Amino acid sequence: MSEKYQVVNGNKIHENGDREQNDDASLKEMADCYRLILQNVGENPKREGLLKTPERAAKALLFFTKGYHQKISDVINGAIFTENHDEMVIVKDIEFFSMCEHHLVPFFGKVSIGYLPNNKILGLSKLARIVEVFSRRLQVQERMTKEIAEAVDEALKPLGVGIIVSASHMCMVSRGVQKINSKTLTSVMVGEFRTNQKTRDEFFRLARS
Ligand SMILES: Nc1nc2c(ncn2[C@@H]2O[C@H](COP(=O)(O)OP(=O)(O)OP(=O)(O)O)[C@@H](O)[C@H]2O)c(=O)[nH]1
């Protein structure tokens, strides 16, 4: 973070655009924005049912984007164990909810993660926690897939990593082109998963089963 900053509505804005968030100040600022949005869709933000909606919506958005404030090392919390296991480990169908950075509407689906250990294994829940860190942000599916792969690769230094993501994008389902049943599939293969056809095939077969 740069040394020079100004305080705007309780949040520090650095000269390079970085923002140090003060949660209370952000909540208030965001709630004010939602109040304006309500007015602009033709609503009365003062009617009873909407009185607390701006604060609720602000809290919800902070929850949907909580991944910005999480660090992979904190999430893994040291749960890397030495183990002489050299077969593929797969955790599949990890549900995620994310938000499309183009329209700020949800996209959601499942992530399957596989890796080939190099004498180190990761606590299983940590794979799902890594998915949370990168999905709880404004995203595009391709970048989220890559970031998950890189995080697993960096944490474990395995012989290879494979990630498959299948998702429905509300920006394509409920608006725009309105293709209700469309699914987007993305994958990233690292190390043996990229270079060894057999490893790759085994991963895709097991992830599909
Ligand atoms: N590659 C990729 N595209 C995405 C993702 N999420 C949303 N998009 C696309 O982002 C594009 C934005 O296109 P624009 O033409 O700028 O916006 P738009 O007029 O709202 O587009 P339409 O959705 O076609 O109505 C759309 O094609 C979306 O489907 C994603 O995760 N990955």
PDBQT file of the ligand as one rigid body, heavy atoms in Angstrom, charges set to zero:
ROOT
HETATM    1  N1  LIG A 301     -15.893 -15.119 -20.548  1.00  0.00    +0.000 N 
HETATM    2  C1  LIG A 301     -16.789 -14.794 -19.602  1.00  0.00    +0.000 A 
HETATM    3  N2  LIG A 301     -17.770 -13.941 -19.933  1.00  0.00    +0.000 NA
HETATM    4  C2  LIG A 301     -18.660 -13.638 -18.985  1.00  0.00    +0.000 A 
HETATM    5  C3  LIG A 301     -18.609 -14.143 -17.680  1.00  0.00    +0.000 A 
HETATM    6  N3  LIG A 301     -19.646 -13.623 -16.990  1.00  0.00    +0.000 NA
HETATM    7  C4  LIG A 301     -20.321 -12.819 -17.867  1.00  0.00    +0.000 A 
HETATM    8  N4  LIG A 301     -19.735 -12.825 -19.083  1.00  0.00    +0.000 N 
HETATM    9  C5  LIG A 301     -20.075 -12.168 -20.352  1.00  0.00    +0.000 C 
HETATM   10  O1  LIG A 301     -19.660 -10.825 -20.377  1.00  0.00    +0.000 OA
HETATM   11  C6  LIG A 301     -20.184 -10.294 -21.607  1.00  0.00    +0.000 C 
HETATM   12  C7  LIG A 301     -20.402  -8.798 -21.486  1.00  0.00    +0.000 C 
HETATM   13  O2  LIG A 301     -20.817  -8.402 -22.768  1.00  0.00    +0.000 OA
HETATM   14  P1  LIG A 301     -21.348  -6.932 -23.134  1.00  0.00    +0.000 P 
HETATM   15  O3  LIG A 301     -21.771  -6.935 -24.581  1.00  0.00    +0.000 OA
HETATM   16  O4  LIG A 301     -20.339  -5.919 -22.680  1.00  0.00    +0.000 OA
HETATM   17  O5  LIG A 301     -22.602  -6.775 -22.150  1.00  0.00    +0.000 OA
HETATM   18  P2  LIG A 301     -24.133  -7.059 -22.431  1.00  0.00    +0.000 P 
HETATM   19  O6  LIG A 301     -24.676  -6.089 -23.435  1.00  0.00    +0.000 OA
HETATM   20  O7  LIG A 301     -24.812  -7.051 -21.093  1.00  0.00    +0.000 OA
HETATM   21  O8  LIG A 301     -24.134  -8.515 -23.064  1.00  0.00    +0.000 OA
HETATM   22  P3  LIG A 301     -25.319  -9.573 -23.167  1.00  0.00    +0.000 P 
HETATM   23  O9  LIG A 301     -25.229 -10.435 -21.936  1.00  0.00    +0.000 OA
HETATM   24  O10 LIG A 301     -24.996 -10.340 -24.436  1.00  0.00    +0.000 OA
HETATM   25  O11 LIG A 301     -26.623  -8.839 -23.242  1.00  0.00    +0.000 OA
HETATM   26  C8  LIG A 301     -21.428 -11.111 -21.903  1.00  0.00    +0.000 C 
HETATM   27  O12 LIG A 301     -21.177 -11.855 -23.076  1.00  0.00    +0.000 OA
HETATM   28  C9  LIG A 301     -21.527 -12.058 -20.701  1.00  0.00    +0.000 C 
HETATM   29  O13 LIG A 301     -22.125 -13.300 -21.011  1.00  0.00    +0.000 OA
HETATM   30  C10 LIG A 301     -17.552 -15.049 -17.364  1.00  0.00    +0.000 A 
HETATM   31  O14 LIG A 301     -17.418 -15.566 -16.250  1.00  0.00    +0.000 OA
HETATM   32  N5  LIG A 301     -16.672 -15.339 -18.363  1.00  0.00    +0.000 N 
ENDROOT
TORSDOF 0
